[in-house]
Amino acid sequence: MSVVRIGITLGDPRGIGPEVVQAALGEQSLAGRASFVVLGWAGATPNLLPSARTIEVEPVAAWPAPRRSDETEEAAAGRVSGQLIERGIELALDGRIDGLVTAPISKAALAAAGYPYPGHTEFLRERTGVPEVTMMMAAETTPMGGSLRMALLTGHIPLRDVSGALTPELVDRRSRLADRALREWWGLPSPRLAFAGVNPHASEGGRFGEEEQRVLAPAADRLRRDGIRIVGVFPGDTVYARCLAGEFDAVLVPYHDVGLAVIKTLARDSGVNVTAGLPFPRTSPDHGTAFDIAGRGIAHPGSMRSAIELCIRFCRQTAGEGAS
C-alpha cells in the first residue's frame, strides 16, 4: 500500500492550531498511516522534528510577522493564515500532497488582511477554480453509536436570506456534490440522502411554510430521476436520529445552524468539516481558533485527529486502496 501525503496548515498563529496539530500527530493511531507536510512558521511546533521520516515542517510565513505600515496584529495574523492556505492549495494542485487538512482561522483576521473570503470554504473554491463547493460535516463515530454526516445547502448567510437563497437549482447542484463526495471519498456506492425540512414539522403540507413544496420536493424528484437516492424530506427535529439509526448515509441541511448545532453538540471532539467539490480532499476540525485557551495546553486534539484520519481515508479511497 502506498503512503499518502497530507498537508496540514497551522491556521491563525494566535489560536490553538499549532498545539492541536502537534498533539494529534503525536498520537499512536496515526503512526505509519501517512506522511505529513506541516505548513506553518519557525518554532510553531517544537516537537515536530523536521528530520522525522514522516513529518516535514515547511516554514511558509514568519510569526511574529514583521509588521507592514499601519498593519494591526490581527491583519498580520490574517496574512499569515492566508499564506498558509495559499501554499496548501499550491501543493495540492501540483500533486505534491494528496489531501489538505486546515487548522482554524479567524474570519475577522482574514478580512483585516484583505482576503475577500468569509472562510476556508470560499477561499478554497475560488483559488482552485471549481464552479461550486458545499460544506459537509461528519462524525464517523458518535456517543449514540452511528455515524452522522450532513451537507449544507446554504452556508454563511443570515437566516433571513435563507428562503430566498434556496432554489431547486441550488439544492440540485449541492446535493449532487454531496452524493459524489460520498461515492468517491467515503466509498459508498449508492448513498442514501435525506432532506432536513426548513420549517417546523417540514411544514406539514404547507401549513407552516412553503420551502418544502416549492424547493425541496422538485429538487428531490429531479435527483431521483438521475439515480440519486433521495429517501425523503423529514422534520429537522427527527431526521438526525434517523440518520444515526442507519436509515440514510447523510442529511441535506437547508441552513447552517440547523445542522452544525447538532453535530457540535453530539460530537464536539470528533466532528470534521469537509469541502465537497474540490479537486482534492480537504478536511478541518469543527471548532474555531479558541483564542481564550490558546497556549495553555488544554485544547482537545480529538477533532483535529479525526480530520487527519478522514483525510487519509479519502486519499486512500481516491487512490483505489479503500478506507483501511
C-alpha positions as CSV (number, residue, x, y, z in Angstrom):
1,M,0.0,0.0,0.0
2,S,1.4,3.4,-1.0
3,V,1.8,6.1,1.7
4,V,-0.4,9.1,1.1
5,R,1.0,12.6,1.7
6,I,-1.1,15.0,3.8
7,G,-0.6,18.7,4.0
8,I,-1.6,20.4,7.3
9,T,-1.8,24.2,7.8
10,L,-1.4,25.6,11.3
11,G,-4.1,28.3,10.9
12,D,-4.2,31.5,12.9
13,P,-0.9,31.8,14.8
14,R,-2.7,33.2,17.9
15,G,-5.0,30.2,18.1
16,I,-4.9,26.6,19.1
17,G,-4.0,25.2,15.7
18,P,-0.3,24.6,16.4
19,E,-0.9,22.7,19.6
20,V,-3.8,20.5,18.4
21,V,-1.8,19.6,15.3
22,Q,1.2,18.7,17.4
23,A,-0.9,16.7,19.8
24,A,-2.8,14.9,17.0
25,L,0.4,13.9,15.1
26,G,1.9,12.6,18.3
27,E,-0.9,10.0,18.7
28,Q,-0.1,6.4,18.0
29,S,-3.2,5.9,15.9
30,L,-1.7,8.0,13.1
31,A,1.7,6.3,13.2
32,G,2.7,4.9,9.8
33,R,-0.6,5.8,8.1
34,A,0.7,8.8,6.1
35,S,3.5,11.3,5.6
36,F,2.8,14.9,6.6
37,V,3.9,18.3,5.4
38,V,3.1,20.8,8.2
39,L,2.8,24.3,6.8
40,G,3.5,27.0,9.4
41,W,6.3,29.1,10.7
42,A,9.6,28.5,12.5
43,G,9.2,27.4,16.1
44,A,5.5,26.8,15.9
45,T,5.6,23.1,16.7
46,P,8.9,22.4,18.6
47,N,8.3,18.7,19.0
48,L,7.7,18.0,15.3
49,L,11.2,17.4,14.2
50,P,12.0,18.1,10.5
51,S,14.3,15.1,10.5
52,A,11.4,12.7,11.4
53,R,10.8,10.4,8.4
54,T,7.1,11.0,8.1
55,I,6.8,14.7,9.1
56,E,8.2,17.6,7.2
57,V,7.8,21.1,8.6
58,E,7.8,23.9,6.0
59,P,8.0,27.4,7.4
60,V,5.8,29.3,4.9
61,A,5.5,32.5,6.8
62,A,7.1,34.3,9.8
63,W,5.5,34.8,13.2
64,P,5.5,37.1,14.9
65,A,5.1,38.6,11.5
66,P,7.1,41.7,10.6
67,R,4.5,44.5,10.5
68,R,3.7,46.4,7.4
69,S,3.0,50.1,7.8
70,D,-0.3,50.6,9.7
71,E,-0.9,46.9,9.9
72,T,-2.6,45.6,13.1
73,E,-1.7,42.3,14.8
74,E,-5.0,40.9,13.6
75,A,-4.2,41.8,10.0
76,A,-0.7,40.3,10.3
77,A,-2.2,37.1,11.7
78,G,-4.7,37.0,8.9
79,R,-1.9,37.5,6.3
80,V,-0.1,34.5,7.8
81,S,-3.2,32.4,7.8
82,G,-3.9,33.3,4.2
83,Q,-0.3,32.5,3.1
84,L,-0.6,29.0,4.7
85,I,-3.8,28.3,2.8
86,E,-2.4,29.5,-0.5
87,R,0.7,27.2,0.0
88,G,-1.5,24.3,0.8
89,I,-3.6,24.8,-2.3
90,E,-0.5,25.2,-4.4
91,L,1.0,21.9,-3.1
92,A,-2.3,20.0,-3.7
93,L,-2.9,21.3,-7.2
94,D,0.7,20.4,-8.1
95,G,0.2,16.9,-6.8
96,R,2.9,17.3,-4.1
97,I,0.3,16.4,-1.4
98,D,-2.8,14.1,-1.8
99,G,-5.0,16.0,0.6
100,L,-5.2,19.1,2.8
101,V,-6.1,19.5,6.5
102,T,-6.6,23.1,7.7
103,A,-6.4,24.3,11.3
104,P,-8.8,27.1,12.3
105,I,-8.5,30.6,11.2
106,S,-10.1,33.9,12.3
107,K,-12.6,35.2,9.7
108,A,-12.1,38.7,11.1
109,A,-8.3,38.5,10.7
110,L,-8.6,37.1,7.2
111,A,-10.7,40.1,6.3
112,A,-8.4,42.5,8.0
113,A,-5.6,41.2,5.9
114,G,-7.5,42.0,2.7
115,Y,-8.7,38.5,1.8
116,P,-12.3,38.7,0.4
117,Y,-13.5,35.4,1.7
118,P,-15.8,34.6,4.6
119,G,-13.8,31.5,5.4
120,H,-11.8,28.5,4.2
121,T,-14.7,27.1,2.0
122,E,-15.0,30.1,-0.2
123,F,-11.2,30.7,-0.3
124,L,-10.6,27.1,-1.5
125,R,-13.4,27.3,-4.1
126,E,-12.1,30.4,-5.8
127,R,-8.4,29.6,-5.6
128,T,-8.9,26.1,-7.1
129,G,-11.2,27.4,-9.8
130,V,-14.1,25.0,-9.3
131,P,-17.6,26.3,-10.0
132,E,-19.1,25.3,-6.7
133,V,-18.4,23.6,-3.4
134,T,-20.5,22.7,-0.4
135,M,-19.6,22.3,3.2
136,M,-20.1,18.9,4.7
137,M,-19.8,17.9,8.4
138,A,-19.1,14.4,9.5
139,A,-18.7,12.4,12.7
140,E,-17.8,8.9,11.8
141,T,-18.3,7.8,15.4
142,T,-20.7,9.3,17.9
143,P,-21.8,8.7,21.5
144,M,-25.0,7.2,20.0
145,G,-23.0,4.6,18.0
146,G,-23.9,5.6,14.5
147,S,-22.3,7.9,12.0
148,L,-23.7,11.4,11.4
149,R,-22.9,13.2,8.1
150,M,-24.6,16.3,6.7
151,A,-24.2,18.7,3.7
152,L,-25.1,22.3,3.9
153,L,-27.3,23.6,1.1
154,T,-26.6,27.2,2.1
155,G,-23.6,28.4,4.0
156,H,-22.6,31.6,5.8
157,I,-25.6,33.7,5.1
158,P,-28.1,35.4,7.5
159,L,-31.1,33.4,8.4
160,R,-33.4,36.0,6.9
161,D,-31.8,35.3,3.5
162,V,-32.2,31.5,3.5
163,S,-35.6,31.3,2.0
164,G,-34.6,33.4,-1.0
165,A,-31.3,31.7,-1.5
166,L,-32.9,28.2,-1.5
167,T,-33.9,27.3,-5.1
168,P,-34.4,23.9,-6.7
169,E,-31.4,24.6,-8.9
170,L,-29.1,25.3,-5.9
171,V,-30.4,22.3,-4.0
172,D,-29.9,20.1,-7.0
173,R,-26.3,21.2,-7.5
174,R,-25.2,20.9,-3.9
175,S,-27.0,17.6,-3.4
176,R,-25.0,16.2,-6.3
177,L,-21.7,17.4,-4.8
178,A,-22.6,15.7,-1.6
179,D,-23.6,12.5,-3.4
180,R,-20.3,12.5,-5.4
181,A,-18.2,13.0,-2.3
182,L,-20.0,10.1,-0.5
183,R,-19.3,7.9,-3.5
184,E,-15.7,9.0,-4.3
185,W,-14.3,9.9,-0.9
186,W,-16.3,7.8,1.5
187,G,-16.6,4.9,-0.9
188,L,-20.3,4.5,-0.6
189,P,-21.5,3.0,-3.9
190,S,-25.2,4.2,-3.6
191,P,-25.5,6.7,-0.8
192,R,-29.0,7.3,0.8
193,L,-29.7,11.0,1.3
194,A,-32.5,12.8,3.3
195,F,-33.5,16.4,3.3
196,A,-34.0,18.1,6.6
197,G,-37.0,20.4,6.5
198,V,-36.8,24.2,6.6
199,N,-39.9,24.7,8.7
200,P,-41.4,23.1,11.8
201,H,-42.7,19.6,11.1
202,A,-41.3,20.0,7.5
203,S,-44.2,22.5,7.1
204,E,-47.0,19.8,7.4
205,G,-48.1,20.1,3.8
206,G,-47.6,23.9,3.6
207,R,-49.3,24.9,6.8
208,F,-46.1,26.3,8.3
209,G,-44.2,27.4,5.2
210,E,-43.6,26.7,1.6
211,E,-40.0,25.8,1.0
212,E,-40.5,22.0,1.3
213,Q,-43.1,22.0,-1.5
214,R,-41.6,24.9,-3.6
215,V,-38.0,23.9,-3.4
216,L,-37.1,20.6,-1.8
217,A,-39.8,18.4,-3.4
218,P,-39.0,19.3,-7.1
219,A,-35.3,19.1,-6.4
220,A,-35.8,15.6,-4.9
221,D,-37.8,14.5,-8.0
222,R,-35.1,15.7,-10.4
223,L,-32.3,14.0,-8.4
224,R,-34.2,10.7,-8.2
225,R,-34.7,10.7,-12.0
226,D,-30.9,10.8,-12.3
227,G,-30.4,7.8,-10.0
228,I,-29.6,9.7,-6.8
229,R,-31.2,8.1,-3.8
230,I,-33.3,10.7,-2.0
231,V,-35.2,9.0,0.8
232,G,-37.4,11.9,1.6
233,V,-38.0,15.2,3.3
234,F,-38.2,14.9,7.1
235,P,-38.6,17.3,10.0
236,G,-35.4,18.8,11.3
237,D,-36.1,17.6,14.8
238,T,-36.2,13.9,13.9
239,V,-34.1,13.5,10.8
240,Y,-30.7,13.2,12.7
241,A,-31.9,10.5,15.0
242,R,-33.0,8.5,11.9
243,C,-29.6,9.1,10.3
244,L,-27.8,7.9,13.4
245,A,-30.0,4.8,13.4
246,G,-28.7,4.0,9.9
247,E,-31.7,4.9,7.7
248,F,-29.6,7.1,5.5
249,D,-26.0,8.0,5.0
250,A,-26.2,11.8,5.1
251,V,-28.7,14.6,5.7
252,L,-29.0,17.5,3.3
253,V,-29.3,20.6,5.6
254,P,-31.1,23.8,4.5
255,Y,-29.1,26.3,6.6
256,H,-26.0,26.4,8.8
257,D,-27.1,26.1,12.4
258,V,-29.9,23.6,11.9
259,G,-27.1,21.2,11.1
260,L,-24.0,22.4,12.9
261,A,-25.7,22.9,16.2
262,V,-26.5,19.1,16.2
263,I,-23.1,17.8,15.3
264,K,-21.2,20.2,17.5
265,T,-23.3,19.1,20.5
266,L,-23.2,15.4,19.7
267,A,-19.6,15.2,18.5
268,R,-17.7,18.2,19.8
269,D,-14.4,16.4,19.9
270,S,-14.7,14.3,16.8
271,G,-16.6,16.3,14.2
272,V,-14.9,17.1,10.9
273,N,-15.6,19.8,8.2
274,V,-15.2,18.5,4.6
275,T,-15.3,20.7,1.5
276,A,-17.1,18.7,-1.2
277,G,-16.4,19.7,-4.9
278,L,-12.7,20.4,-4.7
279,P,-10.2,18.5,-6.9
280,F,-8.6,17.1,-3.7
281,P,-9.8,16.1,-0.3
282,R,-9.8,18.9,2.3
283,T,-10.9,18.4,5.9
284,S,-10.8,20.6,9.1
285,P,-11.7,20.2,12.7
286,D,-15.1,21.5,13.5
287,H,-14.0,24.1,16.1
288,G,-12.6,27.6,15.9
289,T,-9.4,29.3,17.0
290,A,-10.2,29.3,20.7
291,F,-8.1,32.3,21.5
292,D,-9.2,32.2,25.1
293,I,-7.4,28.9,25.8
294,A,-4.6,29.1,23.2
295,G,-1.2,28.3,24.6
296,R,-2.5,26.8,27.9
297,G,-2.1,23.2,26.8
298,I,-5.7,22.3,27.4
299,A,-7.1,22.3,23.9
300,H,-8.6,18.9,22.9
301,P,-6.9,17.4,19.8
302,G,-9.7,15.0,19.0
303,S,-11.4,16.9,16.2
304,M,-8.0,17.6,14.5
305,R,-7.1,13.9,14.8
306,S,-10.4,12.9,13.3
307,A,-9.9,15.5,10.4
308,I,-6.5,14.0,9.7
309,E,-7.8,10.4,9.8
310,L,-10.7,11.2,7.5
311,C,-8.4,13.0,5.0
312,I,-6.2,9.9,5.0
313,R,-9.2,7.7,4.3
314,F,-10.3,9.9,1.5
315,C,-6.9,10.0,-0.1
316,R,-6.7,6.2,0.0
317,Q,-10.1,5.8,-1.4
318,T,-9.4,8.1,-4.4
319,A,-6.2,6.1,-4.9
320,G,-8.3,2.9,-5.1
321,E,-6.9,1.5,-1.8
322,G,-10.2,1.6,0.2
323,A,-10.5,3.0,3.7
324,S,-8.1,0.7,5.6
